[in-house]
Amino acid sequence: MLKFQTATKEDLKLAASIQRRRQIDTERKERIFNARFRKIGIDKEFLDKQVAEKKQQRELEQARESQLDENLIRGSKLALLLEKQQEEERRKINKEIEHFRQQYQRPEQRRDFDLYDPTALKKKEEQVDLSFGPGLAQKFPGDEDEDDAKERSKAQKDELRWWIEKQKNERMQAERERQETEKAYQTAVISRDKRAMALDQMERDCRRRLNEATARFNRALAEEQEYRRHCEALQEEEDKKADIYNHVTGDFLTEAKEQAESTHGPHKPLASRYKGMTADELRVFREAQAQQLKEIEKMRLEEKRKNEEWDRLMNTQAEIADSYQREIDRKRTEIQKKIAVENLELAQQHKSHQEYLNRVLYKSKPTAAFFEQFNRDAR
């Protein structure tokens, strides 16, 4: 017989403790190995604030949903109550209609009930001559006696007369209504035509008065324009005469020297009125031109001398710069050769050092198993 070991309370407590430590260790590993949590950290105050805001928002949503549910329940109850009331009213109306039919619309109360009354033969009194035997067959089912035929014919004639009279009255009433309607329509048409004629007459009168007023205004405007043109023509004629007189007697045609003077000074006359220089002014102008030519020639010779000196200076500076550039190029070449030799020596040293590292110091390279032994535990 198989025997299984029974777990005691101490074993269960120990297993729970181990499981709890494993859970704590797992959570700690998640916190430690989480780069975002480890490097950035968390803001507990801000997270608590977010939790409180979410909780408040959730409570508000629950309250709103509760209110909506209450409104929905209240509306449903009200709809059920209204539906129940409508059903009661419908049932009451149907009951009243049924009662009315039973009281006032029974089959035996119809006018033509005697035509298909199933008990008509039972209700009818048989008039049989007892002096004859039953074998003579005086009465058969469906036969009608002479009195009943007369009454039925009379009733049918009365009913036909009543229907004819009713139709006649209805036709007369319809004819009267038609005549009244046509009369009212004719009255409305006549009234409308009169109103249209009155409006048309008013419109023609208004248009006539407007045309008369426009004609008067146009005549007055034409007279005013004609008078203005006449005044403008007279004024223009006077202006022309005055202009001719001013030109004839003005300084321009008389060639007065003062008429060319301006407000800018005596040496800036008006070009439109200037008639030329006098003999003294021409002499002074020519002397000034000769003096200016002498000064220009002197300035040209001075500038030529300065340019020659500047060219000599530039040539000297260019020769000095060329010699200095050749010296710089020679030194740069020497430095580059020296750097190349030093780089070659450094490359050889680096190569020797790398061979030493690869062949002596780092002879055995680590495998993937070497790196997998790290970060396996939180402690």
C-alpha positions in Angstrom: 0.0 0.0 0.0 1.4 3.4 -1.0 2.0 6.0 1.8 2.1 9.7 1.0 3.7 12.2 3.2 1.1 14.6 4.8 1.9 18.3 4.8 1.8 19.8 8.3 1.0 23.4 9.4 4.7 24.2 9.7 5.3 22.9 6.2 2.5 25.1 4.8 3.9 28.2 6.7 7.4 27.5 5.4 6.1 27.1 1.9 4.1 30.3 2.2 7.1 32.2 3.6 9.3 30.9 0.7 6.7 31.9 -1.8 6.4 35.3 -0.3 10.1 35.9 -0.3 10.2 34.7 -4.0 7.4 37.2 -4.8 9.3 40.0 -3.0 12.5 39.1 -4.7 10.7 39.1 -8.1 9.3 42.5 -7.5 12.6 43.8 -6.4 14.3 42.5 -9.5 11.7 44.2 -11.6 12.4 47.5 -9.9 16.2 47.2 -10.0 16.4 45.9 -13.6 13.9 48.4 -14.9 16.1 51.1 -16.5 13.3 53.7 -16.6 12.4 53.3 -12.9 16.1 53.1 -11.8 17.3 56.1 -13.8 14.3 58.4 -13.8 12.6 57.4 -10.6 9.0 58.2 -9.7 7.2 61.1 -8.2 5.1 59.6 -5.5 3.3 62.9 -4.7 2.3 63.3 -8.3 1.2 59.7 -8.6 -0.9 60.0 -5.5 -2.5 63.1 -6.9 -3.2 61.2 -10.2 -4.7 58.3 -8.2 -6.9 60.8 -6.2 -8.0 62.5 -9.4 -8.9 59.2 -11.1 -10.8 58.1 -8.0 -12.7 61.4 -7.9 -13.4 61.1 -11.6 -14.6 57.5 -11.2 -16.9 58.6 -8.3 -18.3 61.4 -10.5 -18.9 59.0 -13.3 -20.6 56.5 -11.0 -22.8 59.2 -9.6 -23.7 60.4 -13.0 -24.4 56.8 -14.2 -26.5 56.3 -11.0 -28.5 59.5 -11.8 -29.0 58.4 -15.4 -30.1 55.0 -14.2 -32.6 56.6 -11.8 -33.9 58.9 -14.5 -34.2 55.9 -16.8 -36.1 53.9 -14.2 -38.4 56.8 -13.4 -39.1 57.3 -17.1 -39.7 53.6 -17.6 -42.2 53.6 -14.7 -43.9 56.7 -16.0 -44.1 55.1 -19.5 -45.6 51.9 -18.0 -48.1 54.0 -16.0 -49.1 55.9 -19.1 -49.3 52.7 -21.1 -51.5 51.2 -18.4 -53.8 54.2 -18.3 -54.1 54.1 -22.1 -54.9 50.4 -22.0 -57.5 51.1 -19.3 -59.1 53.9 -21.4 -59.0 51.7 -24.5 -60.6 48.8 -22.6 -63.3 51.2 -21.2 -64.0 52.6 -24.6 -64.3 49.1 -26.1 -66.6 48.1 -23.3 -68.8 51.1 -23.9 -68.9 50.4 -27.6 -69.8 46.8 -27.0 -72.6 47.9 -24.5 -73.9 50.4 -27.1 -74.0 47.7 -29.8 -75.8 45.3 -27.4 -78.4 47.9 -26.5 -78.9 49.9 -29.7 -77.5 47.8 -32.6 -79.0 44.4 -32.1 -79.8 42.4 -35.2 -83.6 42.4 -34.6 -83.5 46.3 -34.6 -82.4 46.5 -38.2 -84.9 47.6 -40.8 -84.3 44.6 -43.1 -84.3 42.0 -40.3 -87.7 40.7 -41.4 -86.1 39.5 -44.7 -83.7 37.0 -43.0 -85.4 36.5 -39.6 -84.9 32.7 -38.8 -88.0 32.8 -36.6 -90.3 34.6 -39.1 -92.4 31.5 -39.8 -92.8 30.8 -36.1 -93.9 34.3 -35.4 -96.4 34.4 -38.3 -99.9 33.3 -37.5 -101.1 30.6 -39.8 -104.6 31.1 -41.4 -105.6 27.6 -42.4 -109.1 26.6 -43.2 -109.8 23.6 -40.9 -112.6 22.4 -43.1 -110.1 21.0 -45.5 -107.9 18.1 -44.7 -104.2 18.0 -44.3 -103.8 16.4 -47.7 -104.9 19.5 -49.5 -101.7 21.3 -48.6 -103.1 24.8 -48.2 -99.9 26.4 -46.9 -96.3 25.7 -48.0 -93.0 27.1 -46.5 -92.0 30.4 -48.2 -95.6 31.2 -49.3 -96.8 34.8 -48.5 -100.4 35.8 -48.0 -102.1 38.7 -49.7 -102.1 41.0 -46.6 -98.4 40.6 -45.9 -97.6 41.3 -49.6 -99.7 44.5 -49.4 -98.0 45.6 -46.3 -94.5 44.8 -47.6 -95.3 46.6 -50.9 -96.6 49.6 -49.0 -93.6 49.7 -46.7 -91.3 49.5 -49.7 -93.1 52.3 -51.5 -93.0 54.4 -48.4 -89.3 53.7 -48.0 -88.7 54.5 -51.7 -90.7 57.7 -51.4 -88.7 58.7 -48.3 -85.4 58.0 -50.0 -86.5 60.0 -53.1 -87.6 62.9 -50.9 -84.3 62.8 -49.0 -82.2 62.7 -52.2 -84.3 65.6 -53.6 -83.8 67.6 -50.4 -80.0 66.8 -50.5 -79.8 67.9 -54.2 -81.7 71.1 -53.4 -79.4 71.8 -50.4 -76.3 71.1 -52.5 -77.6 73.4 -55.3 -78.3 76.2 -52.8 -74.8 75.8 -51.3 -73.3 75.7 -54.8 -75.3 78.9 -55.7 -74.2 80.6 -52.5 -70.6 79.6 -53.1 -70.7 80.8 -56.6 -72.3 84.0 -55.6 -69.7 84.5 -52.9 -67.0 83.7 -55.4 -68.4 86.2 -57.9 -68.6 88.8 -55.2 -65.0 88.2 -54.3 -63.9 88.3 -57.9 -65.8 91.6 -58.5 -64.3 93.0 -55.3 -60.8 91.9 -56.4 -61.3 93.4 -59.8 -62.5 96.7 -58.3 -59.5 96.7 -56.0 -57.1 95.9 -58.9 -58.7 98.7 -61.0 -58.4 101.1 -58.0 -54.8 100.1 -57.5 -54.0 100.5 -61.2 -55.6 103.9 -61.3 -53.6 104.9 -58.2 -50.4 103.6 -59.8 -51.2 105.5 -63.0 -51.8 108.7 -61.0 -48.6 108.2 -59.0 -46.6 107.6 -62.2 -48.1 110.7 -63.9 -47.3 112.9 -60.9 -43.8 111.4 -60.7 -43.3 112.0 -64.4 -44.5 115.6 -64.0 -42.2 116.2 -61.1 -39.3 114.6 -63.0 -40.0 116.8 -66.0 -40.1 120.0 -63.8 -36.9 119.0 -62.1 -35.2 118.2 -65.4 -36.3 121.6 -66.8 -35.0 123.4 -63.7 -31.7 121.4 -63.9 -31.3 122.2 -67.6 -31.9 125.9 -67.0 -29.4 125.9 -64.1 -26.8 124.1 -66.2 -27.3 126.5 -69.1 -26.9 129.5 -66.8 -23.8 128.0 -65.3 -22.3 127.3 -68.7 -23.0 130.9 -69.7 -21.3 132.2 -66.5 -18.3 129.9 -67.0 -18.0 131.1 -70.7 -18.0 134.8 -69.6 -15.5 134.0 -66.8 -13.2 132.1 -69.2 -13.3 135.0 -71.7 -12.3 137.4 -69.0 -9.5 135.1 -67.8 -8.2 134.8 -71.3 -8.1 138.6 -71.8 -6.4 139.0 -68.4 -3.9 136.3 -69.3 -3.0 138.0 -72.6 -2.6 141.3 -70.9 -0.3 139.9 -68.2 1.9 138.1 -70.8 2.2 141.2 -72.9 3.1 143.5 -70.0 5.0 140.8 -68.0 8.7 140.5 -67.3 9.1 137.5 -69.6 8.4 139.3 -72.8 10.0 142.5 -71.6 13.1 140.5 -70.7 13.6 142.1 -67.3 16.5 140.7 -65.3 14.6 140.8 -62.1 12.0 138.3 -63.3 14.5 135.4 -63.2 15.4 136.0 -59.5 14.3 133.3 -57.1 13.9 132.9 -53.4 17.0 130.6 -53.2 19.5 133.5 -53.8 21.1 135.5 -56.6 23.1 132.5 -57.9 20.1 130.3 -58.5 17.8 131.9 -61.0 14.6 130.4 -62.4 15.4 128.3 -65.5 12.1 129.0 -67.2 12.7 132.8 -67.1 16.5 133.0 -67.4 17.6 134.8 -70.6 21.3 134.2 -70.4 24.4 135.8 -68.8 25.8 139.3 -69.3 29.3 140.0 -70.6 30.7 140.5 -67.1 29.2 137.2 -66.0 30.6 135.4 -69.0 34.1 136.8 -68.3 34.0 135.8 -64.7 32.7 132.3 -65.7 35.5 131.8 -68.2 38.2 132.9 -65.7 36.7 130.4 -63.1 36.8 127.6 -65.8 40.5 128.3 -66.5 41.3 128.2 -62.8 39.4 124.9 -62.4 41.4 123.4 -65.4 44.7 124.3 -63.7 43.6 122.8 -60.4 42.4 119.6 -62.2 45.7 119.2 -64.0 47.6 119.7 -60.7 45.4 117.1 -59.0 45.9 114.6 -61.9 49.7 114.9 -61.6 49.6 114.4 -57.8 47.4 111.4 -58.2 49.8 109.9 -60.8 52.7 110.4 -58.4 50.8 108.7 -55.6 49.8 105.8 -57.9 53.5 105.2 -58.9 54.6 105.2 -55.2 51.7 102.8 -54.3 52.8 100.5 -57.1 56.4 100.4 -55.9 55.2 99.7 -52.4 52.9 96.9 -53.5 55.7 95.3 -55.5 58.0 95.4 -52.5 55.3 93.9 -50.3 54.6 91.2 -52.8 58.2 90.2 -52.9 58.4 90.0 -49.1 55.1 88.0 -49.0 56.5 85.5 -51.6 59.7 84.9 -49.6 57.7 84.5 -46.4 55.3 82.0 -48.1 58.2 80.0 -49.4 59.6 79.8 -45.9 56.3 78.7 -44.5 55.9 76.0 -47.2 59.4 74.7 -46.4 58.6 74.5 -42.6 55.3 72.9 -43.3 56.9 70.2 -45.5 59.5 69.5 -42.7 56.7 69.3 -40.1 54.7 66.9 -42.3 57.7 64.6 -42.8 58.3 64.6 -39.0 54.7 63.8 -38.3 54.7 61.0 -40.8 57.7 59.4 -39.2 56.1 59.8 -35.7 52.8 58.3 -37.0 54.7 55.3 -38.5 56.5 54.7 -35.2 53.2 55.0 -33.2 51.5 52.6 -35.6 54.3 50.0 -35.2 54.1 50.4 -31.4 50.3 50.1 -31.4 50.5 47.0 -33.6 53.1 45.4 -31.3 50.9 46.2 -28.3 47.8 44.8 -30.0 49.7 41.6 -30.8 50.8 41.4 -27.2 47.1 41.8 -26.0 45.7 39.3 -28.5 48.4 36.6 -28.1 49.5 36.9 -24.5 47.1 38.9 -22.3 43.7 38.1 -23.8 44.5 34.7 -25.0 41.2 33.1 -23.8 38.1 35.0 -24.9 34.9 35.0 -22.7 32.0 33.0 -24.0 28.2 33.7 -23.7 28.0 31.6 -20.5 30.4 34.0 -18.8 28.0 36.9 -19.3 24.9 34.9 -18.5 26.0 34.4 -14.9 25.5 38.1 -14.1 22.1 39.8 -13.2 20.5 36.6 -12.3 19.6 37.7 -8.8 18.5 41.0 -7.2 21.2 40.8 -4.5 
